[in-house]
């Protein structure tokens, strides 16, 4: 099923993201975790794509297994900055051969060695090409409520989002955020610019200190005082930090749904127990 059709129903949705293994030896354990999450019957699940497309075969395989084994719609990520046009079209053919109807089209991170291909510079170019060559696919894109780290400012970043929408994306998913007011302000700004596609809110349940350090170093995400207090109080107690992180994410989700942000996408970090706790916490809300 296409995600745009799921979102068009106007009802709250809960979906989860998983990531493929870097090594073949870890494939079985990652797939097991993904299928455990899929058994929670989320609205859909997304599977990320390794830098440079090195794990593309695992991405498509896990997405396919999620659909065939658990009948959960899958969203296969596809990045382009380190891929040739030939590679992109090869992956698209594989995606369609497995019956996957949804693609999240991303530029992807610039590799540490700075080596990029010249066929695509921006996600909007990838989106336009998918729309023209695979019109039957449902295309998602990324958006950044706090602005992309490489953007000059938020106004320029919203301009890039508009380019993605005009190129043909059907919905957008946000980068993680920990202050819902940031998203509410962002939604007002993009709607004011005529961007009307559905926005799915990306939520990260932070369950350990290393996650916080990684998030701050990579994206500069704003951490509100209430969240910092949780980290300061429980950061040295792994079990307490996990419980508090799940509770904080749950509160975020409840507030979002109460304010009519119906699409919720949880970055599960391949942790079935975290996904299950969040799903259970929302049992009377969804």
C-alpha positions as YAML, in Angstrom:
chain: A
units: angstrom
residues:
- id: 1
  name: UNK
  ca: [0.00, 0.00, 0.00]
- id: 2
  name: UNK
  ca: [1.21, 3.50, -0.77]
- id: 3
  name: UNK
  ca: [2.03, 5.68, 2.22]
- id: 4
  name: UNK
  ca: [0.32, 8.70, 0.68]
- id: 5
  name: UNK
  ca: [-2.93, 6.72, 0.74]
- id: 6
  name: UNK
  ca: [-2.39, 5.75, 4.39]
- id: 7
  name: UNK
  ca: [-1.79, 9.37, 5.36]
- id: 8
  name: UNK
  ca: [-4.74, 10.60, 3.28]
- id: 9
  name: UNK
  ca: [-7.14, 8.85, 5.66]
- id: 10
  name: UNK
  ca: [-6.47, 11.60, 8.19]
- id: 11
  name: UNK
  ca: [-6.10, 9.20, 11.12]
- id: 12
  name: UNK
  ca: [-3.10, 9.00, 13.49]
- id: 13
  name: UNK
  ca: [-0.39, 6.70, 12.16]
- id: 14
  name: UNK
  ca: [2.57, 5.12, 13.94]
- id: 15
  name: UNK
  ca: [5.52, 3.84, 11.93]
- id: 16
  name: UNK
  ca: [9.04, 2.70, 12.74]
- id: 17
  name: UNK
  ca: [12.46, 2.99, 11.10]
- id: 18
  name: UNK
  ca: [15.10, 0.26, 11.09]
- id: 19
  name: UNK
  ca: [18.56, 0.20, 9.56]
- id: 20
  name: UNK
  ca: [20.32, -2.64, 7.70]
- id: 21
  name: UNK
  ca: [23.55, -4.27, 8.88]
- id: 22
  name: UNK
  ca: [26.92, -3.12, 7.61]
- id: 23
  name: UNK
  ca: [28.17, -6.69, 7.48]
- id: 24
  name: UNK
  ca: [26.49, -9.79, 6.08]
- id: 25
  name: UNK
  ca: [27.28, -11.67, 9.28]
- id: 26
  name: UNK
  ca: [24.84, -9.41, 11.16]
- id: 27
  name: UNK
  ca: [22.00, -9.72, 8.65]
- id: 28
  name: UNK
  ca: [20.07, -12.45, 10.46]
- id: 29
  name: UNK
  ca: [19.97, -10.60, 13.79]
- id: 30
  name: UNK
  ca: [18.95, -7.30, 12.19]
- id: 31
  name: UNK
  ca: [16.25, -8.93, 10.11]
- id: 32
  name: UNK
  ca: [14.94, -10.71, 13.20]
- id: 33
  name: UNK
  ca: [14.67, -7.38, 15.04]
- id: 34
  name: UNK
  ca: [12.97, -5.74, 12.05]
- id: 35
  name: UNK
  ca: [10.39, -8.51, 11.80]
- id: 36
  name: UNK
  ca: [9.71, -8.35, 15.55]
- id: 37
  name: UNK
  ca: [8.94, -4.66, 15.15]
- id: 38
  name: UNK
  ca: [6.81, -5.37, 12.08]
- id: 39
  name: UNK
  ca: [4.71, -7.78, 14.15]
- id: 40
  name: UNK
  ca: [3.57, -4.76, 16.18]
- id: 41
  name: UNK
  ca: [1.50, -3.94, 13.09]
- id: 42
  name: UNK
  ca: [2.69, -0.37, 12.49]
- id: 43
  name: UNK
  ca: [1.17, 1.75, 9.74]
- id: 44
  name: UNK
  ca: [4.40, 1.25, 7.75]
- id: 45
  name: UNK
  ca: [8.12, 0.72, 8.28]
- id: 46
  name: UNK
  ca: [11.14, 2.36, 6.69]
- id: 47
  name: UNK
  ca: [14.53, 0.78, 6.05]
- id: 48
  name: UNK
  ca: [17.56, 3.05, 5.72]
- id: 49
  name: UNK
  ca: [20.26, 2.94, 3.05]
- id: 50
  name: UNK
  ca: [23.96, 2.75, 3.85]
- id: 51
  name: UNK
  ca: [26.42, 5.43, 2.84]
- id: 52
  name: UNK
  ca: [27.33, 5.04, -0.80]
- id: 53
  name: UNK
  ca: [24.69, 2.38, -1.27]
- id: 54
  name: UNK
  ca: [26.94, -0.28, 0.23]
- id: 55
  name: UNK
  ca: [24.04, -1.95, 2.01]
- id: 56
  name: UNK
  ca: [21.41, -1.45, -0.70]
- id: 57
  name: UNK
  ca: [20.84, -5.17, -1.13]
- id: 58
  name: UNK
  ca: [20.10, -5.51, 2.58]
- id: 59
  name: UNK
  ca: [17.79, -2.49, 2.52]
- id: 60
  name: UNK
  ca: [15.62, -3.94, -0.21]
- id: 61
  name: UNK
  ca: [15.71, -7.46, 1.22]
- id: 62
  name: UNK
  ca: [14.59, -6.37, 4.69]
- id: 63
  name: UNK
  ca: [11.90, -4.10, 3.23]
- id: 64
  name: UNK
  ca: [10.65, -6.96, 1.08]
- id: 65
  name: UNK
  ca: [10.59, -9.38, 4.03]
- id: 66
  name: UNK
  ca: [8.67, -6.89, 6.17]
- id: 67
  name: UNK
  ca: [5.99, -6.75, 3.49]
- id: 68
  name: UNK
  ca: [5.84, -10.43, 2.61]
- id: 69
  name: UNK
  ca: [6.11, -11.84, 6.14]
- id: 70
  name: UNK
  ca: [4.10, -9.31, 8.14]
- id: 71
  name: UNK
  ca: [2.02, -7.53, 5.47]
- id: 72
  name: UNK
  ca: [3.32, -4.15, 6.65]
- id: 73
  name: UNK
  ca: [3.92, -1.54, 3.91]
- id: 74
  name: UNK
  ca: [7.63, -0.84, 3.53]
- id: 75
  name: UNK
  ca: [9.42, 2.41, 2.72]
- id: 76
  name: UNK
  ca: [12.81, 1.79, 1.14]
- id: 77
  name: UNK
  ca: [15.37, 4.60, 1.51]
- id: 78
  name: UNK
  ca: [17.45, 5.58, -1.50]
- id: 79
  name: UNK
  ca: [20.37, 8.02, -1.46]
- id: 80
  name: UNK
  ca: [22.06, 9.48, -4.50]
- id: 81
  name: UNK
  ca: [25.11, 11.61, -3.69]
- id: 82
  name: UNK
  ca: [27.50, 8.64, -3.86]
- id: 83
  name: UNK
  ca: [25.63, 6.76, -6.58]
- id: 84
  name: UNK
  ca: [25.73, 6.88, -10.34]
- id: 85
  name: UNK
  ca: [22.52, 7.15, -12.35]
- id: 86
  name: UNK
  ca: [23.05, 3.54, -13.39]
- id: 87
  name: UNK
  ca: [23.26, 2.43, -9.75]
- id: 88
  name: UNK
  ca: [20.13, 4.37, -8.79]
- id: 89
  name: UNK
  ca: [18.10, 2.82, -11.59]
- id: 90
  name: UNK
  ca: [19.41, -0.63, -10.71]
- id: 91
  name: UNK
  ca: [18.16, -0.20, -7.14]
- id: 92
  name: UNK
  ca: [14.82, 1.17, -8.35]
- id: 93
  name: UNK
  ca: [14.35, -1.89, -10.54]
- id: 94
  name: UNK
  ca: [15.13, -4.11, -7.56]
- id: 95
  name: UNK
  ca: [12.68, -2.20, -5.37]
- id: 96
  name: UNK
  ca: [9.89, -2.62, -7.87]
- id: 97
  name: UNK
  ca: [10.73, -6.28, -8.51]
- id: 98
  name: UNK
  ca: [10.12, -6.92, -4.80]
- id: 99
  name: UNK
  ca: [6.73, -5.21, -4.90]
- id: 100
  name: UNK
  ca: [7.81, -2.22, -2.81]
- id: 101
  name: UNK
  ca: [5.70, 0.84, -3.62]
- id: 102
  name: UNK
  ca: [7.34, 3.49, -1.42]
- id: 103
  name: UNK
  ca: [10.75, 5.19, -1.67]
- id: 104
  name: UNK
  ca: [12.29, 7.84, 0.57]
- id: 105
  name: UNK
  ca: [14.50, 9.85, -1.80]
- id: 106
  name: UNK
  ca: [17.49, 11.44, -0.09]
- id: 107
  name: UNK
  ca: [20.70, 13.12, -1.11]
- id: 108
  name: UNK
  ca: [22.59, 11.30, 1.62]
- id: 109
  name: UNK
  ca: [25.57, 12.39, 3.68]
- id: 110
  name: UNK
  ca: [28.77, 13.45, 1.96]
- id: 111
  name: UNK
  ca: [31.34, 10.65, 2.51]
- id: 112
  name: UNK
  ca: [34.25, 11.39, 4.83]
- id: 113
  name: UNK
  ca: [36.65, 11.13, 1.89]
- id: 114
  name: UNK
  ca: [34.59, 13.74, 0.03]
- id: 115
  name: UNK
  ca: [34.14, 11.46, -2.97]
- id: 116
  name: UNK
  ca: [30.79, 11.99, -4.66]
- id: 117
  name: UNK
  ca: [29.33, 11.14, -8.04]
- id: 118
  name: UNK
  ca: [28.34, 13.92, -10.45]
- id: 119
  name: UNK
  ca: [24.96, 12.58, -11.56]
- id: 120
  name: UNK
  ca: [23.04, 13.97, -8.57]
- id: 121
  name: UNK
  ca: [23.78, 16.91, -6.31]
- id: 122
  name: UNK
  ca: [20.42, 17.36, -4.63]
- id: 123
  name: UNK
  ca: [17.54, 15.20, -3.44]
- id: 124
  name: UNK
  ca: [15.18, 17.18, -5.67]
- id: 125
  name: UNK
  ca: [17.04, 15.87, -8.73]
- id: 126
  name: UNK
  ca: [16.57, 12.29, -7.55]
- id: 127
  name: UNK
  ca: [12.90, 12.89, -6.78]
- id: 128
  name: UNK
  ca: [12.26, 14.36, -10.23]
- id: 129
  name: UNK
  ca: [13.94, 11.43, -11.94]
- id: 130
  name: UNK
  ca: [12.00, 8.85, -9.92]
- id: 131
  name: UNK
  ca: [8.76, 10.68, -10.66]
- id: 132
  name: UNK
  ca: [9.51, 10.72, -14.39]
- id: 133
  name: UNK
  ca: [10.80, 7.16, -14.72]
- id: 134
  name: UNK
  ca: [8.78, 5.35, -12.02]
- id: 135
  name: UNK
  ca: [5.53, 7.35, -11.81]
- id: 136
  name: UNK
  ca: [3.76, 4.54, -9.96]
- id: 137
  name: UNK
  ca: [6.03, 4.84, -6.90]
- id: 138
  name: UNK
  ca: [5.05, 6.85, -3.82]
- id: 139
  name: UNK
  ca: [7.93, 9.20, -3.04]
- id: 140
  name: UNK
  ca: [8.85, 10.58, 0.36]
- id: 141
  name: UNK
  ca: [11.47, 13.20, 1.17]
- id: 142
  name: UNK
  ca: [13.22, 14.54, 4.26]
- id: 143
  name: UNK
  ca: [12.64, 17.90, 5.90]
- id: 144
  name: UNK
  ca: [14.41, 19.72, 8.71]
- id: 145
  name: UNK
  ca: [12.38, 21.72, 11.27]
- id: 146
  name: UNK
  ca: [15.59, 23.18, 12.70]
- id: 147
  name: UNK
  ca: [17.16, 23.65, 9.27]
- id: 148
  name: UNK
  ca: [19.65, 21.37, 7.55]
- id: 149
  name: UNK
  ca: [23.14, 21.67, 9.02]
- id: 150
  name: UNK
  ca: [24.49, 22.72, 5.61]
- id: 151
  name: UNK
  ca: [21.82, 25.36, 4.90]
- id: 152
  name: UNK
  ca: [22.60, 29.06, 5.19]
- id: 153
  name: UNK
  ca: [19.37, 29.64, 7.12]
- id: 154
  name: UNK
  ca: [15.88, 28.22, 7.64]
- id: 155
  name: UNK
  ca: [14.35, 30.30, 4.86]
- id: 156
  name: UNK
  ca: [16.77, 28.85, 2.31]
- id: 157
  name: UNK
  ca: [16.13, 25.38, 3.69]
- id: 158
  name: UNK
  ca: [12.37, 25.75, 3.26]
- id: 159
  name: UNK
  ca: [13.08, 26.82, -0.31]
- id: 160
  name: UNK
  ca: [14.88, 23.52, -0.85]
- id: 161
  name: UNK
  ca: [11.88, 21.68, 0.59]
- id: 162
  name: UNK
  ca: [9.61, 23.46, -1.87]
- id: 163
  name: UNK
  ca: [11.89, 22.28, -4.69]
- id: 164
  name: UNK
  ca: [11.46, 18.69, -3.50]
- id: 165
  name: UNK
  ca: [7.68, 19.04, -3.44]
- id: 166
  name: UNK
  ca: [7.62, 20.63, -6.89]
- id: 167
  name: UNK
  ca: [9.84, 17.79, -8.14]
- id: 168
  name: UNK
  ca: [7.13, 15.33, -7.16]
- id: 169
  name: UNK
  ca: [7.39, 14.04, -3.59]
- id: 170
  name: UNK
  ca: [4.14, 12.87, -2.00]
- id: 171
  name: UNK
  ca: [4.98, 13.39, 1.68]
- id: 172
  name: UNK
  ca: [7.88, 14.44, 3.89]
- id: 173
  name: UNK
  ca: [9.36, 13.05, 7.10]
- id: 174
  name: UNK
  ca: [11.13, 15.29, 9.59]
- id: 175
  name: UNK
  ca: [14.50, 14.95, 11.18]
- id: 176
  name: UNK
  ca: [14.22, 14.22, 14.90]
- id: 177
  name: UNK
  ca: [13.40, 17.07, 17.28]
- id: 178
  name: UNK
  ca: [12.87, 17.23, 21.03]
- id: 179
  name: UNK
  ca: [10.79, 20.40, 21.32]
- id: 180
  name: UNK
  ca: [7.38, 20.13, 19.66]
- id: 181
  name: UNK
  ca: [7.07, 23.91, 19.38]
- id: 182
  name: UNK
  ca: [9.88, 23.80, 16.84]
- id: 183
  name: UNK
  ca: [7.73, 21.58, 14.63]
- id: 184
  name: UNK
  ca: [4.58, 23.64, 15.13]
- id: 185
  name: UNK
  ca: [6.43, 26.81, 14.07]
- id: 186
  name: UNK
  ca: [7.93, 24.97, 11.11]
- id: 187
  name: UNK
  ca: [4.54, 23.69, 9.96]
- id: 188
  name: UNK
  ca: [3.17, 27.23, 10.05]
- id: 189
  name: UNK
  ca: [6.08, 28.51, 7.95]
- id: 190
  name: UNK
  ca: [5.94, 25.82, 5.28]
- id: 191
  name: UNK
  ca: [2.14, 26.00, 4.95]
- id: 192
  name: UNK
  ca: [2.54, 29.75, 4.54]
- id: 193
  name: UNK
  ca: [4.85, 29.00, 1.60]
- id: 194
  name: UNK
  ca: [2.22, 26.80, -0.03]
- id: 195
  name: UNK
  ca: [3.74, 23.44, 0.93]
- id: 196
  name: UNK
  ca: [0.71, 21.25, 1.56]
- id: 197
  name: UNK
  ca: [2.02, 17.66, 1.41]
- id: 198
  name: UNK
  ca: [1.58, 15.55, 4.57]
- id: 199
  name: UNK
  ca: [4.33, 15.93, 7.17]
- id: 200
  name: UNK
  ca: [5.32, 12.89, 9.25]
- id: 201
  name: UNK
  ca: [7.04, 13.78, 12.53]
- id: 202
  name: UNK
  ca: [10.28, 11.92, 13.27]
- id: 203
  name: UNK
  ca: [10.68, 10.97, 16.95]
- id: 204
  name: UNK
  ca: [13.82, 9.53, 18.52]
- id: 205
  name: UNK
  ca: [13.44, 7.76, 21.89]
- id: 206
  name: UNK
  ca: [16.80, 8.51, 23.48]
- id: 207
  name: UNK
  ca: [17.71, 5.56, 25.67]
- id: 208
  name: UNK
  ca: [21.41, 6.12, 26.39]
- id: 209
  name: UNK
  ca: [24.00, 8.87, 26.68]
- id: 210
  name: UNK
  ca: [25.95, 7.85, 23.57]
- id: 211
  name: UNK
  ca: [22.86, 8.61, 21.47]
- id: 212
  name: UNK
  ca: [22.76, 12.16, 22.84]
- id: 213
  name: UNK
  ca: [26.42, 12.78, 22.03]
- id: 214
  name: UNK
  ca: [26.00, 11.40, 18.50]
- id: 215
  name: UNK
  ca: [22.85, 13.44, 17.85]
- id: 216
  name: UNK
  ca: [24.42, 16.69, 19.03]
- id: 217
  name: UNK
  ca: [27.64, 16.17, 17.09]
- id: 218
  name: UNK
  ca: [25.91, 15.27, 13.82]
- id: 219
  name: UNK
  ca: [22.88, 17.53, 13.65]
- id: 220
  name: UNK
  ca: [23.10, 20.14, 16.39]
- id: 221
  name: UNK
  ca: [19.55, 19.31, 17.47]
- id: 222
  name: UNK
  ca: [18.20, 21.63, 20.17]
- id: 223
  name: UNK
  ca: [17.81, 20.00, 23.58]
- id: 224
  name: UNK
  ca: [15.18, 21.76, 25.74]
- id: 225
  name: UNK
  ca: [15.79, 22.27, 29.46]
- id: 226
  name: UNK
  ca: [13.27, 19.58, 30.43]
- id: 227
  name: UNK
  ca: [15.10, 17.04, 28.30]
- id: 228
  name: UNK
  ca: [18.50, 18.10, 29.62]
- id: 229
  name: UNK
  ca: [17.21, 17.63, 33.18]
- id: 230
  name: UNK
  ca: [16.29, 14.04, 32.34]
- id: 231
  name: UNK
  ca: [19.76, 13.38, 30.96]
- id: 232
  name: UNK
  ca: [21.45, 15.01, 33.95]
- id: 233
  name: UNK
  ca: [19.35, 13.08, 36.44]
- id: 234
  name: UNK
  ca: [19.27, 9.64, 34.82]
- id: 235
  name: UNK
  ca: [22.21, 9.58, 32.42]
- id: 236
  name: UNK
  ca: [24.40, 7.48, 34.71]
- id: 237
  name: UNK
  ca: [21.66, 4.90, 35.26]
- id: 238
  name: UNK
  ca: [21.11, 3.01, 31.96]
- id: 239
  name: UNK
  ca: [17.82, 1.40, 32.98]
- id: 240
  name: UNK
  ca: [16.39, 4.68, 34.28]
- id: 241
  name: UNK
  ca: [17.63, 6.61, 31.23]
- id: 242
  name: UNK
  ca: [15.95, 4.12, 28.92]
- id: 243
  name: UNK
  ca: [12.65, 4.34, 30.78]
- id: 244
  name: UNK
  ca: [12.80, 8.15, 30.94]
- id: 245
  name: UNK
  ca: [13.73, 8.42, 27.26]
- id: 246
  name: UNK
  ca: [10.78, 6.27, 26.21]
- id: 247
  name: UNK
  ca: [8.47, 8.29, 28.48]
- id: 248
  name: UNK
  ca: [9.70, 11.58, 26.97]
- id: 249
  name: UNK
  ca: [9.17, 10.32, 23.43]
- id: 250
  name: UNK
  ca: [5.70, 9.08, 24.37]
- id: 251
  name: UNK
  ca: [4.78, 12.49, 25.78]
- id: 252
  name: UNK
  ca: [6.00, 14.14, 22.59]
- id: 253
  name: UNK
  ca: [3.85, 11.83, 20.48]
- id: 254
  name: UNK
  ca: [0.73, 12.37, 22.59]
- id: 255
  name: UNK
  ca: [1.14, 16.14, 22.34]
- id: 256
  name: UNK
  ca: [1.67, 15.95, 18.58]
- id: 257
  name: UNK
  ca: [-1.44, 13.84, 18.00]
- id: 258
  name: UNK
  ca: [-3.47, 16.12, 20.30]
- id: 259
  name: UNK
  ca: [-2.40, 19.00, 18.06]
- id: 260
  name: UNK
  ca: [-3.42, 17.17, 14.88]
- id: 261
  name: UNK
  ca: [0.02, 16.05, 13.76]
- id: 262
  name: UNK
  ca: [-1.20, 12.61, 12.76]
- id: 263
  name: UNK
  ca: [1.90, 11.07, 11.19]
- id: 264
  name: UNK
  ca: [4.40, 9.75, 13.77]
- id: 265
  name: UNK
  ca: [7.60, 7.99, 12.67]
- id: 266
  name: UNK
  ca: [9.75, 6.51, 15.44]
- id: 267
  name: UNK
  ca: [13.47, 5.98, 14.92]
- id: 268
  name: UNK
  ca: [13.59, 2.61, 16.69]
- id: 269
  name: UNK
  ca: [17.35, 1.97, 16.38]
- id: 270
  name: UNK
  ca: [16.46, -1.69, 15.70]
- id: 271
  name: UNK
  ca: [15.17, -2.14, 19.26]
- id: 272
  name: UNK
  ca: [11.93, -4.16, 19.31]
- id: 273
  name: UNK
  ca: [11.44, -3.64, 23.06]
- id: 274
  name: UNK
  ca: [11.55, 0.15, 22.68]
- id: 275
  name: UNK
  ca: [9.12, 0.04, 19.77]
- id: 276
  name: UNK
  ca: [6.79, -2.26, 21.71]
- id: 277
  name: UNK
  ca: [6.78, -0.04, 24.79]
- id: 278
  name: UNK
  ca: [5.90, 3.03, 22.75]
- id: 279
  name: UNK
  ca: [3.15, 1.17, 20.90]
- id: 280
  name: UNK
  ca: [1.75, -0.06, 24.22]
- id: 281
  name: UNK
  ca: [1.92, 3.43, 25.75]
- id: 282
  name: UNK
  ca: [-0.31, 4.67, 22.91]
- id: 283
  name: UNK
  ca: [-2.74, 1.75, 22.90]
- id: 284
  name: UNK
  ca: [-5.81, 3.89, 23.68]
- id: 285
  name: UNK
  ca: [-4.71, 6.84, 21.54]
- id: 286
  name: UNK
  ca: [-4.01, 5.27, 18.17]
...
